[in-house]
């Protein structure tokens, strides 16, 4: 639709963009440093902070034994509402008696200088009783494993199951049965700007906070409860955010410094280091074991899946990740009968939370690798095998009955609104799938092609509110609470406002999120922003337009229906009026609010999902058969965007997702050993480099203008990331005949899968 | 986060040694800081004082003397990588230097600094062992030369005394008929494994060879026993000898499992890179493979 400039791009490329760490410090600002557990599992005994407090420049220390001193409402600590990151979690804002992961927050030191604060944080003496750590979900569920949460009784955090059709009969009558087990490790989002930083200032009876988050409201409730404030006394601003991917939540660190700011009456700035950022959140490790029954014509009859999820030290994102994993366990495949059982375990790792396409990337890697493997084992073309077994446009899934956790669930599975054959066709054409690559199987290099397909069910539930205001200078300001986390939310708002009102984008000003607007939003996440905030902005602008026409009619003549807006000006026949004049006629401004909601229907199988968001990737890789090194030579991603609202932002989303997917596929793993997190910095945690990205990288969109978002748009943010790992694994198989079953595909694993490595040298 | 420190700029190597003697433990030698500043920023190493040897004029310059290339310890990796003399006479060293870190690191870090830091995952020591370089050192008792094989001791450990500074690296040009090759693979900026080979072929046989493996053990290592095995072999037989060298490589390099891979992976890749380097040094187009 629009091919304009992103609203944030000039600030960012010229270095003018102000991120939280860049905010000017108010006079008297103090600096905070965290006190953390160096152990992955330990009982916390006596805490003595006297040495730290004696350091010149240290102003205060807060930890378990000083909560009352800082007027923290201790009785509220164990209440659900306080739980950080998400509503349902057992993660207290600080841990008091037990450290459950390397990095668990025990308190904070504030000082007049960041160096002093960090040095003093190392001088808090704590008696730790070290306990054996668990770094693997299967170990955690084994009999006799140490229990992380005694009150919970076991390390089994939750289970989730779904079942329809007659799986057992299908397997009994199947012509073919195939099986595969696929694992994905814990990985970290690694946003460029560290997670959980912030500036807080309690003044004039209000706690004012600035921080990088995808949801400013996530601090309001916990801070107000713990500090004994009304929610109106907590005001959150969100400056530019340097990457989110699910890692940018308001965290315990900010609640602690808020309490300290309230007691001390001073502004406090907390900036996490990269090593601390690694200890905020992570992607869930998963092991997916799938069995597939097929008839003699290679049509899928049933699947039976067992899933093991590692949520880390606290529940945090367990429910959403597990439910998402289970409800995407069969992807876009036609599945007459299906059964999936997930178990989610606590381990002594960083608590896993939301991660771009939460819970579904790991499952898509497994499912689409398994399907590719079946096609090869049946000697079928992997693309034809998929097309035969995937749902077609308009097809209603043949779901005949469904239970979730033993209870019947209403089926709310819309017919497929996309066309996989087109997406696959475009992606394959882009990499010239039909051509034998020149270097194929010559010398030490082998070249192969692979595809990956994914299906995401639209946006999550939530609500969005926006205010559109016509100013006296003729500009329109959009107030809202959708942080732009780098993906282009504010560009989307600008495009929708301008397009709805009929004014040029330069006349639109998208405001910075501020909870004082009193405009709730569920957060820039879960692919909801374009649909929900986009529609809220559209509705606000439609309402504003109606108001403008009313004022125009009453002050300038005619009926409201006679008025239109063209190219930024109001017109009635030959009469052209600057919009600022109409604002002046209304007393200086006109404003209107738009609201949009998708409620969470928990009793329905698909909650509130309003559209499908498919992804397809086709890839050409080169494998060095001697060293096991894998290079991506060509990559084509294809998404059904409904309508592209801003081409460069949409392209950036697809590219960014795919490259993040390269990282998970080829490089990334958070490693634990000797009781600690081993690689919490970019020197030891391998991220994708520019040199890993192929020149032949193409992004393609299908636009049928049939989505539920403004102008027929759909969500696309999370469509490219899940396809990368299966596409690359499938291409490696095509190249060297070796099936990679665990990410990342390190050279060592490639050599092992090829049978090239001896067990003992 | 860096803590404040003082920087001292001595004008000569003896002055630098004098400062190190005077300041003792509180001083560290600064020769580009590519490694040092990282450690200081992470609080792993602390110094009140840095003695900057990078600006000492006698530590600069690259010159040829009687078949040896003298490289000042304060010369940056970037200067070495691009130096016409090094590229022509010591191509495997130029290749190794061109792989270090990234261009910003190479523009800042120096050869002397790299050698003194003695990170096992470094490129120059592997190449310098194949060339048989000497390290020139200025210390309390004046100047002395240490062969590179003696200079490298272990992980972050060299033969230097605390007050010694490296002034120059003398690299002999290979005799006529010899060729050298440097090979490396990496997952991070530092090499996972590297190898360097110098060899001379006569009448289809190995007439002389030096094999070096880096990164797997605590320091880069000359593989003399394997050299002896392939010395005199026909080129056609060399690949078989190398293919059977895993047990010897394991014994020599003492590999461990770590974030870069398993011990067996490292040995496998070391062998592959030795085959590639030997193949290039011997002029075999597809490497010395079976």
Interface residues (C-beta under 8 A of the other chain):
Chain A: X114 X115 X118 X443 X444 X626 X627 X628 X629 X667 X671 X678 X679 X683 X684 X686 X746 X747 X748 X751 X756 X757 X758 X759 X760 X761
Chain B: X1 X3 X185 X187 X188 X189 X246 X247 X249 X250 X255 X259 X261 X262 X263 X264 X265 X267 X268 X269 X272 X286 X287
